[in-house]
Amino acid sequence: MATLTPPIKVPSLRPCGLRLRLSRVTRAPCRTRPRTRVMISLSSMNTRFCRQYLVSSPLMLAPMGGCAGGKLAAAVSKAGALGLVGSGGESQKYLRQQWSISQAQGGCHGFGINVAQVNAEDLRTLVDTLKPQVVYLSFGDVREKGHANAVIDGGAQVIANAADVQTVVKHADAGVAVIVVQGADAGGHTDGRASAFAVLPEARDALDAAGHNDVLLAYAGGVADGRGVAAALTLGADAVVLGTRLAAAEESDYLATQKEALRGASDGANATTIGRFVDALNGIDEHSSGLPGRCLVNRSTALKDAWDSAPSPEARAELSTQHRAGVAAGGGDGAEWGTTWAGAGVGLVPAHSQSAAAILEEVTAEAEAALKRAGLLL
Ligand SMILES: Cc1cc2nc3c(=O)[nH]c(=O)nc-3n(C[C@H](O)[C@H](O)[C@H](O)COP(=O)(O)O)c2cc1C
């Protein structure tokens, strides 16, 4: 039987009223969008992404479920980058609560949700009631069941992630405005096959060849300072996603013990591991992304060999009990026990505590300096 694919909708950009005053931009509220007012200074990294979303730096908060809540999303948007409430692995009620928190703190650009977590009808209701500017759809076919159209018909733009060139082109055909190329270095659940470093330039060529020059690309995975941002922009990215670095921010909903673990980690290749084991240890047979996850190495992840060679379900249950007891004794997930999702760039997270605004300012300045240095070398 032939499968019916929904027709492509061309996303309409609804620019809010824009007033330019010297080097400052004021984004006045759209009639149909939440009332957010952002005062920003333009950085010299004025990419197409900055102009499309009226943000001062080409940086985007990763839609990190349970970590990028309303507080962090609002702080990022207020600081002049693109802020999103992440709801991966969380309920729609949680998303609405966090959205209200973000609104109370000045608003943010949108929210993220995993495709497998929501049907198109509920997604349309979320878009109609929350009125985001963008919706980040993670881990799935955004066209097949009408997810992309639900967002576009509701008046918002779609951001979606992809790990290979084929999926990037498919997303563009479905009307996605910004495609995040998320590589193996990324924190949380990710496709372990290749780095975004290898995939993104080829994805740009493929989009241009297919007539999708207007579709933007963002880089995700392992970027935790301005040098990584500069490298990603040089590869052809229009924007860069920061996950782990902002998970450590003061406004993030990660536990204090998890932020401490991120700040204390060094040598990301050794400090993190990627696999499906941690989900199994936490009682999750298969994550909604269908992908392995990258997290910090600790005593919980060290149980993997014992888990793999466990002779019975009871022996595995005993290992899960050990893991939970360790978490409880340590006052939550953290450096010793538990699960802290983190990318391979975690070694670059500074040891001191920082607000989201301080992180974004520092990373932007570092990126501008790195791009200037690169220019001088040529
Ligand atoms: C704590 C944490 C939670 C995450 N949760 C989600 C999620 O719910 N949905 C999603 O699409 N990606 C999630 N990710 C992946 C991010 O969207 C992003 O691709 C990744 O953080 C980029 O790599 P980086 O952490 O090295 O910056 C998560 C990442 C982290 C670190």
Ligand as a Chemical Component Dictionary entry (heavy atoms), coordinates in Angstrom:
data_LIG
# 
_chem_comp.id                   LIG 
_chem_comp.type                 NON-POLYMER 
_chem_comp.pdbx_formal_charge   0 
_chem_comp.three_letter_code    LIG 
# 
loop_
_chem_comp_atom.comp_id 
_chem_comp_atom.atom_id 
_chem_comp_atom.alt_atom_id 
_chem_comp_atom.type_symbol 
_chem_comp_atom.charge 
_chem_comp_atom.model_Cartn_x 
_chem_comp_atom.model_Cartn_y 
_chem_comp_atom.model_Cartn_z 
_chem_comp_atom.pdbx_ordinal 
LIG C1  C1  C 0 21.982 17.159 29.639 1  
LIG C2  C2  C 0 21.624 16.984 28.214 2  
LIG C3  C3  C 0 20.311 16.666 27.890 3  
LIG C4  C4  C 0 19.954 16.551 26.549 4  
LIG N1  N1  N 0 18.637 16.314 26.244 5  
LIG C5  C5  C 0 18.251 16.364 24.941 6  
LIG C6  C6  C 0 16.878 16.265 24.594 7  
LIG O1  O1  O 0 16.002 16.104 25.454 8  
LIG N2  N2  N 0 16.548 16.362 23.276 9  
LIG C7  C7  C 0 17.490 16.573 22.299 10 
LIG O2  O2  O 0 17.169 16.707 21.128 11 
LIG N3  N3  N 0 18.797 16.627 22.605 12 
LIG C8  C8  C 0 19.203 16.541 23.891 13 
LIG N4  N4  N 0 20.520 16.653 24.179 14 
LIG C9  C9  C 0 21.487 16.833 23.071 15 
LIG C10 C10 C 0 21.591 18.310 22.712 16 
LIG O3  O3  O 0 20.445 18.709 22.000 17 
LIG C11 C11 C 0 22.822 18.672 21.874 18 
LIG O4  O4  O 0 22.804 18.021 20.653 19 
LIG C12 C12 C 0 24.143 18.403 22.574 20 
LIG O5  O5  O 0 24.092 18.847 23.893 21 
LIG C13 C13 C 0 25.279 19.073 21.842 22 
LIG O6  O6  O 0 26.503 18.618 22.322 23 
LIG P1  P1  P 0 27.277 19.293 23.559 24 
LIG O7  O7  O 0 26.576 18.819 24.774 25 
LIG O8  O8  O 0 28.643 18.740 23.441 26 
LIG O9  O9  O 0 27.189 20.773 23.394 27 
LIG C14 C14 C 0 20.916 16.721 25.522 28 
LIG C15 C15 C 0 22.245 17.022 25.867 29 
LIG C16 C16 C 0 22.607 17.144 27.200 30 
LIG C17 C17 C 0 24.034 17.489 27.537 31 
# 
loop_
_chem_comp_bond.comp_id 
_chem_comp_bond.atom_id_1 
_chem_comp_bond.atom_id_2 
_chem_comp_bond.value_order 
_chem_comp_bond.pdbx_ordinal 
LIG C1  C2  SING 1  
LIG C2  C3  SING 2  
LIG C2  C16 DOUB 3  
LIG C3  C4  DOUB 4  
LIG C4  N1  SING 5  
LIG C4  C14 SING 6  
LIG N1  C5  DOUB 7  
LIG C5  C6  SING 8  
LIG C5  C8  SING 9  
LIG C6  O1  DOUB 10 
LIG C6  N2  SING 11 
LIG N2  C7  SING 12 
LIG C7  O2  DOUB 13 
LIG C7  N3  SING 14 
LIG N3  C8  DOUB 15 
LIG C8  N4  SING 16 
LIG N4  C9  SING 17 
LIG N4  C14 SING 18 
LIG C9  C10 SING 19 
LIG C10 O3  SING 20 
LIG C10 C11 SING 21 
LIG C11 O4  SING 22 
LIG C11 C12 SING 23 
LIG C12 O5  SING 24 
LIG C12 C13 SING 25 
LIG C13 O6  SING 26 
LIG O6  P1  SING 27 
LIG P1  O7  DOUB 28 
LIG P1  O8  SING 29 
LIG P1  O9  SING 30 
LIG C14 C15 DOUB 31 
LIG C15 C16 SING 32 
LIG C16 C17 SING 33 
# 
